[in-house]
Amino acid sequence: MKAIMIVGTTSHAGKSLLTAALCRILSRRGWRVTPFKGQNMALNAYVTSSGGEIGYAQAVQAWAAGVSPRIEMNPILLKPQGDMTSQVILKGRAVGKVSAADYYEHYFEPGWQAIEESLRRLGEEFDLVVCEGAGSPAEINLKHRDLTNMRVAKHLNASTILVVDIDRGGAFAHIIGTLELLEPDERALIRGIVINKFRGQRSLLQSGIDWLQERTGIPVIGVIPWMEDSGFPAEDSLDLFERRTSQSNRDLTIAVVRLPRISNFTDFDPLESESTVTVKYVGPKDSLGYPDAVIIPGSKATIADLLTLQKTGMAEEIQNYAAAGGTVLGVCGGFQMLGKILADPEGLEGHEGRYKGLGLLPLKTVITGQKVARQRLVSSNFPQTGLPVSGYEIHQGRTQVMEGEGVQLLFEDANLGVVDKSLSVWGTYLHGLFDNGPWRRAWLNRLRQQRGLKSLPTGISNYREQREALLDALATQVESHLDLGPILP
């Protein structure tokens, strides 16, 4: 199949963003295009219609290509657990928890087979695959077991783009160093260089570009300017440390607890799109302050993160905030933390035993080996009755209400979440909840009413329409700074 590969000189060079942009650009030009990332390490995951897990970035890239996300687009997903181990998702299903050494001993061959099989299936349906690498293709200590960079590029004989983040400094050294460390047959596949995140006048960079092209014989096919706010979702939790708090001086402030093993924080991108809302991420050692709402997000190691909140005093801050009438919402792992008891009888998270939760809802959660991963479409009971709500579940726990009094079902499905009688403490297993525009606005309007503010219209579209506009804008901007002539087959 025809293929384009995107590799980076470093992590966070812009591979995911450029892959998404190319998927939308080529789709608009009439190609049947699909994204692909052989192996991804990320805690932001999406559940496909078949119930398989893939990296959330690959789901966004699929939407950019105008197709539905599917497990073949990311056959291997590694979800770090914070104890030098990762959960292995192979072809959409959790198959084990391993250390790095054990992973490459036991999963290298099955992983490559899954990659080959996935590419073969995608090749039967699409004209072109846009592949994303991971980290750098020139990590000499890892190249012999690298499943997702030049091994894939060589397998597909893909025209390969090398992208560099010039904002970090040292861009020319990064490019030359990367090319020097590639094998001759790998280097021969590099057909273009993209300089990303450039600030300033292009003319001031031209002498460097001329030198680079003369030195390497490879054309610089694009200089993409710094995009202050592309709206593109972050791939992993490191991005949260670089992410600025959205604009202050807005009507509402929502604090999201930045758990050590935070997962699926893409759930809150729709809140950041609201022009009346400030979203700030608060670390366990930070002061919670006086926000209009506190959100406890998902976690890949719920018990360990709960213990961190208790150790740092953040748990007590959240409890005091709730006792004073504040609004608290827990999603997935955060939902489990809101209860009275968390039990892990088999030590699946590495912490065997029973643990005391935050005690804000009368819930008991038992961590189990069977993972729930599925898309959902339900009707809401609160904050407004009858709103259709879609999303997806990814969790390894079963949560039950210990005492019937004091809680109400959030949705028609009793397993998806509850809210207390005062509508102050909310808990749900549903990821993507805020993507639902009418539900999001109805929830925000409760916060606005508490502040004496006028309600916002609830008859709005879902976030996917805003995402489509963001992807179009991203593609248009990138395309204006990119020459795909040397790359397209």
Secondary structure by P-SEA (a helix, b strand, c coil): ccbbbbbbccccccaaaaaaaaaaaaaaaccbbbbbbccccccccccccccccccaaaaaaaaaaccccccccccbbbbbccccbbbbbccccccccccaaaaaaccaaaaaaaaaaaaaaaaacccccccccccccccccccccccccaaaaaaaccbbbbbbcccccaaaaaaaaaaaaccaaaaaacccccccccccccccaaaaaaaaaaaccccccccccccccccccccccccccccccccccccbbbbbccccccccccccccccccccbbbbbbcccccccccccccbbbbccaaaaaaaaaaaaaaaaaaaaaaabbbbbbccaaaaaaccbbbcccccccccbbbbcccccccccccccbbbbbbbbbbbcccccbbbbbbcccccccccccccccccccccccccccccccccbbbbccccccccaaaaaaaaaaaaaaacccccccccccaaaaaaaaaaaaaaaaaaacccccccc
